[in-house]
Amino acid sequence: MSLTVLVVEDDEILRSIVVEAVLLLGFRVLDCASADEALVILVNSSAVALVITDVCMPGSMDGLELAKVIWTRWPSLPVIITSGNRIMPDGLLPAHAMFLRKPWTLDVLHCAIRVYLHA
């Protein structure tokens, strides 16, 4: 069974690019446009092996707040956080989390995914 990556991105075009990038590595993908939708998926699916989330999104929480919920409820689930509007100082994230500043290349995204999923 292939590992599943959850992509959380409100920009439809960027979300489709990230989904395709993950599929190129041979993983299954679930995707949604908000942190609220992501939480529903995470609660109802034990198959998610990695979450990739944007920071700025509509809804009751942003991607950083989503990551904090994940670290509390699913502490071993790795999270890749990405943003073009914010930066994350080193040392702020747990060991199983990574920040990618937009714009990133597909090579950078693939390398980040491989860190957690050993593809």
C-alpha positions in Angstrom: 0.0 0.0 0.0 1.3 3.4 -1.0 1.8 6.1 1.6 -0.6 9.0 1.5 0.2 12.7 1.6 -2.4 15.3 2.6 -1.9 18.6 0.7 -3.6 21.7 2.2 -3.6 24.7 -0.1 -6.3 27.3 -0.9 -4.8 28.3 -4.2 -6.3 25.8 -6.6 -3.5 26.1 -9.2 -0.7 25.7 -6.6 -2.6 22.8 -5.0 -2.8 21.0 -8.3 1.0 21.5 -8.8 1.8 20.1 -5.4 -0.6 17.2 -5.9 1.1 16.4 -9.2 4.6 16.7 -7.6 3.6 14.2 -4.9 2.1 11.8 -7.5 5.4 11.9 -9.4 7.1 10.3 -6.3 4.6 7.5 -6.3 2.5 8.5 -3.3 -1.2 8.7 -2.9 -2.6 12.2 -2.4 -5.6 13.7 -0.6 -6.1 17.4 -1.0 -8.2 20.2 0.4 -8.4 24.0 0.4 -8.6 24.7 4.2 -7.3 23.6 7.5 -10.8 22.9 8.6 -11.2 20.4 5.8 -7.8 18.9 6.6 -8.8 18.2 10.2 -11.9 16.3 9.0 -9.7 14.2 6.7 -7.2 13.6 9.5 -9.8 12.5 12.0 -11.4 10.1 9.5 -8.2 8.7 7.9 -5.4 6.9 9.6 -3.6 6.5 6.2 -2.0 10.0 6.1 1.8 9.8 6.4 2.7 13.5 5.7 0.9 16.8 5.7 2.0 19.7 3.4 0.2 22.9 4.3 0.3 26.5 3.3 0.1 29.0 6.1 -2.3 31.7 4.9 -5.7 30.1 4.2 -9.4 31.0 4.8 -11.4 29.3 7.6 -11.3 29.1 11.3 -7.5 28.4 11.4 -4.5 29.0 9.2 -1.9 26.4 8.3 0.4 27.1 11.3 -2.6 26.6 13.7 -3.4 23.3 11.8 0.2 22.2 12.3 0.0 22.9 16.1 -3.2 20.8 16.2 -1.4 18.0 14.4 1.5 18.1 16.7 -0.8 17.8 19.7 -3.2 15.1 18.3 -0.9 13.2 16.0 2.6 13.9 17.4 4.5 11.6 15.1 2.9 12.9 11.9 5.4 15.0 9.9 4.3 18.4 8.6 5.9 20.5 5.8 4.8 24.2 6.2 5.1 26.5 3.2 4.5 30.3 2.8 5.5 33.2 0.6 4.3 35.7 3.2 5.9 34.5 6.4 9.2 33.1 7.5 9.8 30.7 10.3 12.9 31.1 12.5 15.1 28.1 13.0 14.3 26.2 16.2 10.6 27.2 16.2 9.4 23.9 14.7 9.5 20.4 16.1 12.0 17.9 14.7 9.4 16.3 12.5 8.5 19.6 10.8 10.0 21.7 8.0 9.4 25.1 6.6 9.7 25.8 2.8 9.6 29.5 1.7 7.7 30.1 -1.5 8.6 30.1 -4.3 10.3 26.7 -4.0 11.3 24.4 -6.9 9.9 20.9 -7.4 13.4 19.5 -6.6 13.2 21.3 -3.2 9.7 20.0 -2.6 10.7 16.4 -3.6 13.7 16.5 -1.3 11.6 17.7 1.6 9.0 14.9 1.0 11.8 12.3 0.8 13.2 13.4 4.2 10.0 12.2 5.8 8.8 9.4 3.5 12.2 8.0 2.4 11.2 7.9 -1.2 
